[in-house]
Amino acid sequence: MAPIQDHMPVKPAGARFFDEMSNAAGEVRPHYQGYVSWFDGIPAERMARKRKEADALFHRSGITFAVYGDEEGAERLIPFDVIPRIIPAQEWLALADGLRQRVRALNAFLYDIYHKQEIIKAGHIPAEQIISNAQYRPEMQGVDVPRDIYAAIAGVDIVRAGAGEFYVLEDNLRVPSGVSYMIENRKMMMRLFPELFAKNRVAPVEHYPDLLLDTLRAVAPKSVLDPTVVVLTPGSFNSAYFEHAFLAQQMGVELVEGQDLFVRDEQVFMRTTQGPQRVDVIYRRIDDDFLDPLAFRPDSMLGVPGLLSAYRAGGVTLANAIGTGVADDKSIYPYVPEMVRFYLGEKPILNNVPTYMLRKPDDLAYTLEHLAELVVKEVHGAGGYGMLVGPASTKAQIEDFRGRILASPEKYIAQPTLALSTCPTFVDAGIAPRHIDLRPFVLSGNEVRFVPGGLTRVALKEGSLVVNSSQGGGTKDTWVLEE
Amino acid sequence: MLSRTADHLYWMARYIERAENLARILDVNNRMLLLPQSEREVVRLWRETLDSIGLLDGYNQTHDKIVPEEVVHFMALDRQNPGSIYSCLRLARENAHAVRGTLTSELWETINTTWLKLREYDIEHLGADDLDAFFEWVKLRSHQFRGVTFATMMRDEANCFLRLGTFIERADNTARILDVKYNFIAEAPRRDDAGEYYQWSALLHSVSAFESYRKVYRDQITPSRVAELLVLRTDMPRSLAHCTAEMTSYLDAVNNQRSTETQRRAGELASSLRYGRIEDVLETGLHNYLTRFIVRINDLGNRIASDFLLPVTG
């Protein structure tokens, strides 16, 4: 194994990327000074030992994820990096305001789309963008959901390109995952380096499950006084099963599979050792398509027959609602700032990344000319699959993608390649800057709430901008410093 | 509690108990074979052992004849054999994984670590010496499983189904171990007292009952007392009487509207053991008695599944 560096690397002046820890002159930023002076006092062997310990602990407790199509590594650890990503209090406050605003607007949009569609009538979004969108669920038209909350849980992916310059990459409004890693990473850091938390005022995140349970109970059907909440998982072979089990356990609710539930008289029950028991709120971690074989994919073994009709009748709440995908689709994404203005009458706080919609001839022409500079994504893609990162691709890859775009341009969007910020990270050769993003988890019930920070993902490959765990990404503990 | 959750807990405990008892069976066979005896006898012991745990057909499908080393490998480490120790620990872990949220983190980690360790064993190349250590390890992990359960799990429904699984499996396994060994010793060519003593003590050791026997009887080892100890003594933790008494109390604790008949049958069986006399048992023949017992335990297993768990399929 390569020797571990004793000291934090000093960033060469004039580097291309904003580094979270040090400025362009190589000086440690104020909010990292406490950490760096602590780190410099830690012998390299101790740090190496601690990193090994972290791996062993994650393995023993089975905090793993499954990679589809990979039989050997059916269960793998997500690499955990012990250097935290630190966010100063002031910066977080601004981000928090932006998140609150954005998620409120997205919920308002979903309500509108499934009711009067004012935003279309006002001419802000073309009707065909909604109606012909595969994520739009006509079954939801005119259905009222408790508190008009569609996305009770949102995972908004944010990147930084410069000082104070944050961009939203994606609004994940279907079944965003990763929050268990946020909590486990914190627990691991506290276990490995308790002294760090005595010295630094780090905002806690471990109460997330309490907030989540509160949120889920808040969106129960109105008539229910003491709602029963369950977590619905596709099963123990799902890549995010650890998280499903973790959240159910932390909230103290049942973790159910489709086969555990049944519908009678438009109400949902679970099969228990003492007979059927009524279920009021389902935190479902299954995609719309698999929820109900009678309504959606008939071959789904994961869902519950009749669930949609019970849901439409108000007998049960699904969180998130059916049909939220129409608001986090990449073809709808460019309109989110417009939603903020239209529904809230406010100026958007968080930036959108400028986006070329390749269904538009002008955007298409521009994109085809600049493929080597742009990031091209599938409108319905997720998990870092099916995308082209122009600057990091070979000529052949670019030409291959050009063919795919030309075959069906409406399936793609393009964005400028952002200079994602970096954070020092342990790699084979020592410590080096690696690109990161941030996924805060935003809860909407009685009010919009979250724990400070979120999950920081890091692209471990040098130069890579893709942070997804399925693509070799890792995670870090995320600290929001309290004033 | 979800029926599926109860089902996973119950089977998790059963598979761990089964793995332990397989290790015990293999251990006692090895001990019995330390004595000089004929090739024919050795083959008979292994055939009867395989037969008693329902693995003879499976073995014959993949092997031409009974070779002790191959039988041990088949029962302990064969990944293709669904009844091997390896497979039992894999299934225990799968069941635990499916309900890991219901387990304390200590209990989950105990089971997961057992599985991770088992995968590290170079199981194709374990020598005879390593095997002893391996069986000890399997028993120890099972002890640890129960210890962590006892020390960390709430005394709630989850615990009841878990314990139910442990005791129904143990009742079944003790009956099988006793049956095959008792037969083997009784039918073996008459040997000197020392030889016989050795056989009986190996059997007692295999169910951790050697010291208990000494304490209870303070006398030489006789077949009928061995049978009494393992069948009727309620204070003997691996005896049929103890296992059925425990089963009955856990069944009473989780009772539901459908389970009355199951509770009655379990109680009836437990009472017959609690108040039974070894003379009566031996008069019908221990083999007949144990065969009937195993049928009744199997019936209780099916009834528990249909009353509380997921119905048994196939």
Interface residues (C-beta under 8 A of the other chain):
Chain A: H59 R60 S61 G62 G235 S236 Y241 A245 F246 A248 Q249 E254 L255 V256 E257 Q259 D260 M270 R271 T272 T273 Q274 G275
Chain B: M1 L2 S3 R4 T5 A6 E94 H97 A98 V99 R100 G101 T102 S105 W108 E109 N112 T113 L116 E157 F161 V254 N256 Q257 F308 L309
